[in-house]
Amino acid sequence: MAPLYEMPDAPEVLDRREGPYGEVVLRRHGKLLQIIANGCFLMDTSDGRSERLLVEAARAALDDRAAPRLLIGGLGVGFSLAHAAADPHWGGITVVERERAVIDWHLDGPLAALSGPALADPRSTIVAMDLLDYVDETHDTFDAVCLDIDNGPDWTVTEGNESLYSSGGLAGCARVLRPGGVLAVWSARPSPEFEGTLRNAGFRQVRTEEIPVARGVPDVVHLAVRPG
């Protein structure tokens, strides 16, 4: 039997970097590109259905305001950005990504083929920053905020991310949302506790929408509206 590293279906590491939040890896497995953070699988280029539906759910929950501005937390493999940029309805799209390596993979690396047209769109802006710091420091406001940073409120990539889903972190998200703006949070599984935290943070119309998957428990999008 050939060694594992010689098997044609063994993942190939394309880049590995140690950043301020731990190790991030981009690897190729067959035709798929995968992002691994601190040994935890985050996402790959296999489908993108969840990322697209995250953006669609936020838009559907908005009122009919013209040219709404969208903030996306987490660049990932670029599905959310690409889907938003393909929709002329959005007036502006800002993506906040804290991992410099992930941004580089999109700008001039293997993920550029997926996100290149979206990054070239004049409505698109990439910010290299932790989302919590960004919402605390920015003066910009948005009509929708989509979070696709972790595997969900109860399954974070790093311990520090837990504060994003606390009342304090959600207050920061609410601060950058315009009245009637929508917060959409992707999760690999439902979180009734997070729904309660959203309500305690002052959000209204809190609900959870399921995203069917091929096998297992459906992914979900938690939706909430800032009053006003």
C-alpha positions in Angstrom: 0.0 0.0 0.0 1.3 3.4 -0.9 2.0 5.9 1.9 -0.9 8.2 2.7 0.9 11.3 1.3 1.1 9.6 -2.1 -2.6 8.9 -2.3 -4.3 11.0 -4.9 -7.1 11.9 -2.6 -4.9 13.2 0.3 -5.3 16.9 0.9 -2.5 19.1 -0.3 -1.5 22.0 1.9 -1.2 25.1 -0.3 -0.3 27.6 2.4 0.1 27.5 6.2 0.5 30.5 8.4 0.7 31.4 12.0 -1.3 34.5 12.7 -2.3 36.4 15.8 -5.3 34.1 16.4 -3.5 30.8 15.7 -2.8 28.7 12.6 -4.7 29.1 9.4 -4.3 26.6 6.5 -5.4 26.6 2.9 -5.4 23.2 1.3 -6.6 21.5 -1.8 -8.5 18.2 -1.7 -9.3 17.1 -5.2 -11.1 20.0 -6.8 -12.0 21.6 -3.5 -10.2 24.4 -1.6 -10.5 24.2 2.2 -9.8 26.6 5.0 -8.7 25.1 8.3 -8.2 27.3 11.4 -6.4 25.8 14.5 -7.2 22.4 13.2 -10.9 23.1 12.9 -12.5 22.7 9.4 -14.2 26.0 8.6 -15.5 25.8 5.0 -14.7 24.7 1.5 -15.6 25.5 -2.1 -18.0 22.5 -2.5 -21.3 24.3 -2.5 -21.8 27.8 -1.0 -25.5 27.3 -0.6 -25.4 28.3 3.1 -23.4 31.5 2.4 -25.7 32.5 -0.4 -28.8 31.9 1.6 -27.3 33.9 4.5 -27.2 37.0 2.2 -30.6 36.3 0.7 -32.2 35.9 4.1 -30.9 39.3 5.2 -32.1 41.0 2.0 -35.5 39.3 2.3 -35.9 40.5 5.9 -35.2 44.1 4.9 -37.8 46.6 3.9 -37.8 48.1 0.4 -35.2 50.8 1.1 -33.1 51.7 -1.9 -29.4 50.7 -2.3 -29.0 49.2 1.2 -25.4 48.8 2.5 -24.2 45.3 3.6 -21.6 44.4 6.1 -20.2 40.8 6.0 -18.2 39.5 8.9 -15.8 36.9 7.6 -14.5 36.5 4.0 -14.1 32.7 4.1 -13.9 31.3 0.6 -15.8 34.3 -0.8 -19.2 32.8 -1.5 -21.1 35.5 0.5 -19.2 38.3 -1.1 -19.6 36.9 -4.6 -23.3 36.4 -4.1 -23.9 39.9 -2.8 -21.8 41.5 -5.6 -23.9 39.6 -8.2 -27.0 41.4 -6.9 -27.3 45.0 -8.1 -29.7 45.8 -5.3 -26.9 46.3 -2.8 -25.5 49.8 -2.7 -22.3 48.9 -0.9 -20.6 45.8 0.4 -18.0 45.8 3.2 -16.3 42.6 4.2 -14.3 42.5 7.5 -11.7 39.7 7.7 -9.2 39.5 10.5 -6.9 36.9 8.9 -4.4 38.5 6.5 -3.7 35.1 5.0 -7.3 34.7 3.9 -7.3 38.1 2.3 -4.1 37.3 0.4 -5.5 34.0 -0.8 -8.3 36.0 -2.5 -6.2 38.9 -3.8 -3.5 37.0 -5.5 -3.9 33.3 -4.4 -5.9 30.3 -5.3 -9.3 31.8 -4.2 -8.9 34.8 -6.6 -10.7 32.8 -9.3 -13.8 32.7 -7.1 -13.9 36.2 -5.8 -12.0 38.2 -8.4 -15.1 39.8 -10.1 -16.6 40.6 -6.7 -13.4 42.3 -5.4 -13.2 44.3 -8.6 -16.8 45.6 -8.1 -16.5 49.3 -7.0 -19.2 48.6 -4.3 -16.9 46.1 -2.6 -14.5 47.0 0.2 -12.3 44.6 2.2 -11.2 45.6 5.8 -8.4 43.7 7.5 -9.6 43.9 11.1 -11.3 41.9 13.9 -15.0 42.4 13.6 -15.5 43.4 17.2 -12.9 46.1 16.9 -14.4 47.3 13.6 -18.0 47.7 15.0 -16.5 49.5 18.0 -14.4 51.9 16.0 -16.2 52.6 12.6 -18.5 55.5 11.9 -20.1 53.7 9.0 -23.6 52.3 9.3 -25.3 49.5 7.4 -28.7 48.2 6.6 -27.7 44.5 7.0 -25.0 42.7 8.8 -24.2 39.1 7.9 -21.9 37.0 10.2 -20.2 33.9 8.9 -17.2 33.9 11.1 -17.5 30.7 13.2 -19.4 27.4 13.0 -22.1 29.2 15.0 -22.7 31.0 18.3 -22.1 27.8 20.3 -19.1 26.6 18.2 -16.5 29.2 17.8 -13.1 28.9 16.1 -11.3 30.7 19.0 -12.3 31.4 22.5 -12.2 35.1 22.0 -14.9 34.9 19.4 -17.5 34.0 22.1 -17.8 37.6 23.0 -19.2 38.4 19.6 -22.3 36.5 20.4 -22.7 37.9 23.9 -25.0 40.9 24.7 -22.0 43.2 24.5 -20.9 41.9 21.1 -24.4 42.1 19.7 -24.7 45.7 21.0 -21.8 46.5 18.8 -23.5 45.0 15.8 -26.7 46.9 16.6 -24.7 50.2 16.8 -23.6 49.9 13.2 -27.1 48.9 12.0 -29.5 51.6 10.8 -33.0 51.5 12.3 -34.9 48.6 10.9 -31.6 47.0 9.9 -31.2 43.2 9.9 -28.6 41.0 11.6 -28.2 37.5 10.1 -25.9 34.9 11.7 -25.0 31.6 10.1 -24.8 28.5 12.3 -24.2 24.8 11.8 -26.9 24.1 14.3 -29.8 25.9 16.0 -29.2 27.8 19.2 -32.2 28.6 21.3 -29.9 30.2 23.8 -28.6 32.6 21.2 -32.1 33.6 20.2 -32.6 34.6 23.9 -29.4 36.6 23.8 -30.6 38.5 20.7 -33.8 39.4 22.4 -32.0 40.5 25.6 -29.7 42.7 23.4 -32.8 44.6 22.2 -33.3 43.0 18.8 -36.9 42.3 17.6 -38.5 39.8 15.2 -35.9 37.2 16.2 -36.3 33.9 14.3 -34.3 31.0 12.9 -34.5 29.7 9.3 -33.3 26.3 8.4 -31.0 25.7 5.4 -31.4 22.1 4.2 -28.1 20.1 3.8 -27.4 16.8 2.0 -27.0 14.9 5.3 -27.5 15.5 9.0 -28.9 18.4 10.9 -29.8 21.5 8.8 -27.7 24.6 8.9 -29.6 27.7 10.1 -29.6 31.4 9.9 -30.5 33.4 13.0 -32.3 36.6 12.0 -33.1 39.7 14.1 -34.1 43.3 13.4 -32.9 46.4 15.1 -35.9 48.4 16.3 -36.5 51.9 14.9 
